[in-house]
Amino acid sequence: MDTHAEAEQTRHDAIASGPPIRQLFRDVIAKRLPGRRPPQAAMLFGAETDPCWDDRTFLGDFYNEILHQDTCQTATADGLVLLAALAVDDRIPAPHRFQAVELLFRAATVAERHLAESRPPAPHHADPYSEARVRNAVRAHTPALLARWAAECPAVRLALAGLAVVFPTDRTLPALTPRLRTFTHQHPQGTGIGDYVRFVLVLAARDPDRILTVTEELTDAYWTGTARGVPTRARALHLLGQMLTKVGAGFTRPRVGQ
């Protein structure tokens, strides 16, 4: 084997190395995004890999590369296409599709959640231009994600319901009540999923007084509080984000290939 061929083989072996979830993500993105990819894709296709990576540590680094420390930066909006591609591919195990949708929710609500945490004025690290680009990017991906509702597992449907109320439309909001009926029957009020689903339906009804009342009731009972001077939507999305994270923590994350 000549020097060039050896170098190419070494590079190929390096790219192919790493934990199983990295390999799976790379295969999915290679098929779904065959052209130019955002800079965050280098973590999937780059020749250099972290020898300390296992599935868990790789996922933490990969997601942080897209939404760095829960803040929007210049390249964040571009990287969301990776999450959207992973979220709609059935080769990706359901817990990881859930994570992708949850991260899209978090990206779309960064500005409002941080506002609720910090009180006016805007948070110190806010980047309004990047945050606006991110919201628009998630909004653009949301219809394709919601179109998968019938094919999705219950866990991912819960995350999709969160996105639906972040970007409400006259078509999607009325659909939430029948779509979530099974959850309300199976999960009573006072349970994590039961409270989350019922709060989603409150937000879908778009009654400002009712949203404020339920936000304060749930926050006082279970969750990290927010300042009363913050707009109701920001307080509600801050609460919804906490609830979605707790719901997601209850799902078992299978190993790749299961």
C-alpha positions in Angstrom: 0.0 0.0 0.0 1.5 3.4 -1.0 1.8 6.3 1.4 -1.2 8.1 0.1 -3.4 5.0 0.4 -2.1 4.4 3.9 -2.9 8.0 4.9 -6.4 7.6 3.5 -6.9 4.3 5.3 -5.7 5.9 8.6 -8.1 8.8 8.1 -11.0 6.4 7.3 -10.2 4.3 10.4 -10.1 7.5 12.5 -13.5 8.7 11.2 -15.0 5.3 11.7 -13.8 5.1 15.3 -15.7 6.3 18.4 -18.7 5.1 20.3 -21.6 3.4 18.6 -24.0 6.4 18.8 -21.5 8.6 16.9 -21.3 6.0 14.2 -25.1 5.8 13.9 -25.5 9.6 13.9 -22.8 9.8 11.2 -24.6 7.2 9.0 -27.9 9.0 9.3 -26.5 12.5 8.6 -24.5 11.2 5.7 -27.6 9.9 4.0 -30.0 12.7 4.9 -27.6 15.6 4.4 -25.3 14.5 1.6 -24.2 18.1 0.6 -22.7 20.9 2.6 -23.2 20.4 6.4 -23.0 22.8 9.3 -19.7 23.1 11.3 -21.0 21.0 14.1 -21.0 18.0 11.8 -17.3 17.9 12.2 -17.8 16.0 15.5 -19.4 13.2 13.4 -17.1 13.2 10.3 -13.8 14.6 11.7 -10.7 12.4 11.8 -9.9 13.4 15.4 -11.9 11.7 18.1 -11.8 12.0 21.9 -10.4 8.8 23.4 -12.6 9.3 26.4 -15.8 9.3 24.5 -18.5 6.7 25.2 -22.1 7.1 24.1 -23.0 9.3 27.0 -20.0 11.7 26.9 -20.1 12.0 23.1 -23.8 13.0 23.3 -23.1 15.6 25.9 -20.3 17.1 23.8 -22.3 16.9 20.5 -25.4 18.5 21.9 -23.3 21.2 23.6 -21.6 21.9 20.3 -25.0 22.8 18.8 -26.6 24.6 21.8 -23.6 25.7 23.8 -24.4 25.9 27.5 -28.0 26.6 26.7 -27.1 29.8 24.8 -27.6 30.8 21.1 -24.5 31.7 19.2 -23.8 32.6 15.6 -23.6 29.0 14.3 -26.4 27.6 16.5 -29.2 28.0 13.9 -27.2 26.2 11.3 -26.5 23.2 13.5 -30.2 22.6 14.2 -30.6 20.9 10.9 -28.6 18.0 12.4 -31.1 17.6 15.2 -34.0 17.8 12.8 -32.5 15.1 10.6 -31.9 12.8 13.6 -35.4 13.4 15.0 -37.2 12.1 11.9 -35.1 9.0 11.2 -36.4 5.7 12.5 -32.9 4.3 12.7 -32.3 6.6 15.7 -33.6 5.0 18.9 -36.7 6.7 20.3 -34.9 8.1 23.4 -32.4 9.9 21.2 -35.2 11.2 18.9 -36.8 12.5 22.1 -33.5 14.2 23.0 -33.3 15.8 19.6 -36.8 17.3 19.8 -36.3 18.4 23.4 -33.1 20.2 22.4 -35.0 21.9 19.5 -37.6 23.0 22.1 -34.8 24.4 24.4 -33.2 26.2 21.5 -36.4 27.8 20.4 -37.2 29.0 24.0 -33.8 30.2 25.1 -34.7 33.9 25.2 -37.9 33.4 27.0 -36.6 30.9 29.5 -33.6 33.0 30.4 -35.7 36.1 30.7 -37.9 34.2 33.2 -34.8 33.2 35.2 -33.1 36.6 35.2 -35.9 39.1 35.4 -35.8 42.2 33.0 -33.6 43.5 31.5 -32.4 40.8 29.1 -29.9 38.1 30.4 -26.3 39.1 30.4 -25.3 36.6 27.8 -28.2 37.2 25.5 -27.6 37.4 21.7 -31.0 38.6 20.3 -30.0 38.2 16.7 -28.8 34.6 17.1 -31.8 33.8 19.2 -34.2 35.1 16.5 -32.4 33.0 13.8 -32.7 30.0 16.0 -36.4 30.5 16.6 -37.0 30.8 12.9 -34.9 27.7 12.2 -36.9 25.6 14.7 -40.1 27.0 13.4 -39.2 25.9 9.9 -38.5 22.4 11.0 -41.6 22.0 13.2 -44.2 21.1 10.6 -42.1 18.1 9.4 -41.6 17.0 12.9 -45.3 17.2 13.8 -46.2 15.4 10.6 -44.6 12.3 12.2 -47.1 12.3 15.1 -49.0 9.2 14.1 -45.7 7.2 13.5 -44.0 8.3 16.7 -43.8 6.6 20.1 -45.6 8.2 23.1 -42.4 9.7 24.5 -41.5 11.6 21.4 -45.1 12.8 21.1 -44.8 14.5 24.4 -41.8 16.4 23.2 -43.6 17.3 19.9 -46.5 18.6 21.9 -44.2 21.1 23.6 -43.0 22.3 20.2 -46.6 22.7 19.0 -47.4 25.2 21.7 -44.2 27.1 21.2 -45.2 27.6 17.6 -49.0 27.6 17.7 -51.1 27.5 14.5 -54.8 27.4 14.0 -54.3 23.9 12.6 -52.0 22.3 15.2 -53.5 23.6 18.4 -57.0 22.2 18.0 -55.4 18.8 17.1 -53.6 18.6 20.5 -56.7 17.8 22.5 -57.6 14.6 20.7 -53.9 13.7 20.2 -53.3 13.9 23.9 -56.5 12.3 25.1 -54.8 8.9 25.7 -52.2 10.6 28.0 -54.9 12.4 30.0 -56.7 9.1 30.5 -53.7 7.1 31.5 -51.8 9.7 33.5 -53.7 11.5 36.3 -53.1 14.9 37.5 -50.3 15.1 40.0 -48.1 12.8 38.0 -45.2 14.1 35.9 -46.7 13.2 32.5 -50.2 14.0 33.6 -49.3 17.5 34.8 -47.2 18.1 31.7 -49.9 17.1 29.3 -52.6 19.1 31.1 -50.3 22.2 31.1 -49.7 21.8 27.3 -53.5 21.8 26.9 -53.8 24.9 29.0 -51.3 26.7 26.8 -53.1 25.4 23.7 -56.3 27.0 24.8 -54.6 30.4 24.8 -56.5 32.0 27.7 -53.9 34.4 29.2 -55.6 34.5 32.7 -55.8 30.7 32.9 -52.2 30.3 31.7 -51.0 32.7 34.4 -53.1 31.0 37.1 -51.9 27.5 36.2 -48.3 28.5 35.8 -48.2 30.0 39.3 -50.1 27.0 40.8 -47.7 24.5 39.3 -44.6 26.6 40.0 -45.5 27.1 43.6 -46.1 23.4 44.0 -43.2 21.8 42.3 -40.8 24.0 40.2 -38.2 26.7 40.2 -40.0 30.0 40.6 -39.9 33.0 38.2 -40.4 36.7 38.8 -44.0 37.9 38.6 -42.9 40.9 36.5 -41.8 38.6 33.6 -44.3 38.2 30.7 -46.6 35.2 31.2 -45.4 33.4 28.1 -41.8 33.5 29.3 -42.8 32.1 32.7 -45.0 29.4 31.1 -42.3 28.2 28.7 -39.7 28.2 31.6 -42.0 26.0 33.5 -42.8 23.8 30.5 -39.1 23.3 29.8 -38.6 22.1 33.4 -41.5 19.7 33.1 -40.3 18.3 29.7 -36.9 17.6 31.1 -38.4 15.7 34.0 -40.6 13.7 31.7 -37.6 12.8 29.5 -35.5 11.7 32.5 -38.1 9.0 33.2 -37.4 7.2 29.9 -34.9 4.3 29.7 -32.2 5.0 27.1 -31.4 1.8 25.3 -28.0 1.0 23.7 -27.6 1.6 20.0 -29.0 -1.3 18.0 -31.7 -2.2 20.5 
